Amino acid sequence: MLGIVTERDLVRRVLTENREPKTVKMSDVMSAPVVSVSPEEDVVNAAHIMRQRGIRKVVVMDKEDLVGIITINELVRNMKHNIEELGSILYIVGRTWM
Protein backbone atom coordinates (compact mmCIF):
# COMPACT_ATOMS: atom_id res chain seq x y z
CA MET A 1 0.00 0.00 0.00
CA LEU A 2 1.51 3.29 -1.09
CA GLY A 3 -0.44 5.68 1.10
CA ILE A 4 -3.74 6.62 2.65
CA VAL A 5 -5.89 9.73 2.22
CA THR A 6 -8.18 10.77 5.05
CA GLU A 7 -10.58 13.65 5.42
CA ARG A 8 -7.99 15.28 7.66
CA ASP A 9 -5.39 15.04 4.88
CA LEU A 10 -7.81 16.71 2.46
CA VAL A 11 -8.60 19.51 4.89
CA ARG A 12 -4.96 20.15 5.79
CA ARG A 13 -3.41 19.77 2.35
CA VAL A 14 -6.15 21.04 0.05
CA LEU A 15 -8.72 23.23 1.78
CA THR A 16 -6.50 25.13 4.22
CA GLU A 17 -3.99 25.76 1.42
CA ASN A 18 -6.78 27.02 -0.88
CA ARG A 19 -5.80 24.53 -3.58
CA GLU A 20 -8.17 23.64 -6.40
CA PRO A 21 -9.33 20.06 -5.62
CA LYS A 22 -9.59 19.13 -9.32
CA THR A 23 -5.89 19.83 -9.81
CA VAL A 24 -4.57 18.03 -6.73
CA LYS A 25 -3.23 14.50 -7.16
CA MET A 26 -3.78 11.87 -4.50
CA SER A 27 -0.03 11.43 -4.22
CA ASP A 28 0.17 15.11 -3.18
CA VAL A 29 -2.13 14.65 -0.20
CA MET A 30 -1.68 11.06 0.90
CA SER A 31 0.04 10.12 4.13
CA ALA A 32 2.87 7.66 3.64
CA PRO A 33 4.14 5.26 4.68
CA VAL A 34 0.94 3.59 5.80
CA VAL A 35 0.97 2.41 9.40
CA SER A 36 -0.71 -0.96 9.68
CA VAL A 37 -1.47 -3.71 12.16
CA SER A 38 -2.54 -7.31 11.71
CA PRO A 39 -6.07 -8.51 12.53
CA GLU A 40 -4.61 -10.39 15.52
CA GLU A 41 -3.16 -7.22 17.08
CA ASP A 42 -4.67 -6.26 20.41
CA VAL A 43 -6.40 -2.88 20.72
CA VAL A 44 -4.11 -1.63 23.47
CA ASN A 45 -1.07 -2.03 21.23
CA ALA A 46 -2.93 -0.44 18.30
CA ALA A 47 -3.71 2.57 20.53
CA HIS A 48 -0.07 2.71 21.62
CA ILE A 49 1.08 2.73 17.98
CA MET A 50 -1.34 5.58 17.19
CA ARG A 51 -0.12 7.60 20.16
CA GLN A 52 3.52 6.92 19.38
CA ARG A 53 3.14 7.89 15.71
CA GLY A 54 0.77 10.82 16.33
CA ILE A 55 -1.89 9.36 14.03
CA ARG A 56 -5.64 8.87 14.39
CA LYS A 57 -6.11 5.81 12.16
CA VAL A 58 -4.31 2.54 11.47
CA VAL A 59 -4.91 0.22 8.57
CA VAL A 60 -5.60 -3.43 9.34
CA MET A 61 -3.81 -5.69 6.86
CA ASP A 62 -4.02 -9.46 6.53
CA LYS A 63 -0.83 -10.13 4.58
CA GLU A 64 -1.40 -8.03 1.43
CA ASP A 65 -5.16 -7.57 1.90
CA LEU A 66 -6.75 -4.50 3.43
CA VAL A 67 -9.34 -5.81 5.89
CA GLY A 68 -10.20 -2.68 7.84
CA ILE A 69 -9.30 0.64 9.38
CA ILE A 70 -9.32 1.38 13.11
CA THR A 71 -9.77 4.95 14.28
CA ILE A 72 -8.87 6.46 17.61
CA ASN A 73 -12.56 7.33 18.09
CA GLU A 74 -13.53 3.66 17.74
CA LEU A 75 -10.88 2.64 20.26
CA VAL A 76 -12.07 5.25 22.75
CA ARG A 77 -15.70 4.14 22.32
CA ASN A 78 -14.69 0.51 22.78
CA MET A 79 -12.62 1.23 25.88
CA LYS A 80 -15.39 3.41 27.33
CA HIS A 81 -17.87 0.57 26.83
CA ASN A 82 -15.48 -1.89 28.50
CA ILE A 83 -14.96 0.45 31.47
CA GLU A 84 -18.72 0.93 31.88
CA GLU A 85 -19.23 -2.83 31.70
CA LEU A 86 -16.50 -3.42 34.30
CA GLY A 87 -18.07 -0.77 36.54
CA SER A 88 -21.42 -2.57 36.36
CA ILE A 89 -19.80 -5.89 37.22
CA LEU A 90 -17.93 -4.39 40.16
CA TYR A 91 -21.14 -2.79 41.41
CA ILE A 92 -22.99 -6.13 41.26
CA VAL A 93 -20.10 -7.98 42.93
CA GLY A 94 -19.89 -5.30 45.61
CA ARG A 95 -23.61 -5.59 46.36
CA THR A 96 -23.41 -9.35 46.76
CA TRP A 97 -20.59 -8.98 49.32
CA MET A 98 -22.60 -6.61 51.51
PyMOL commands that set and color helices and strands:
alter all, ss='L'
color gray80, all
select helices_A, chain A and resi 7-15+21-23+26-29+43-53+72-97
alter helices_A, ss='H'
color red, helices_A
select strands_A, chain A and resi 36-37+57-62+65-71
alter strands_A, ss='S'
color yellow, strands_A
deselect
rebuild
show_as cartoon
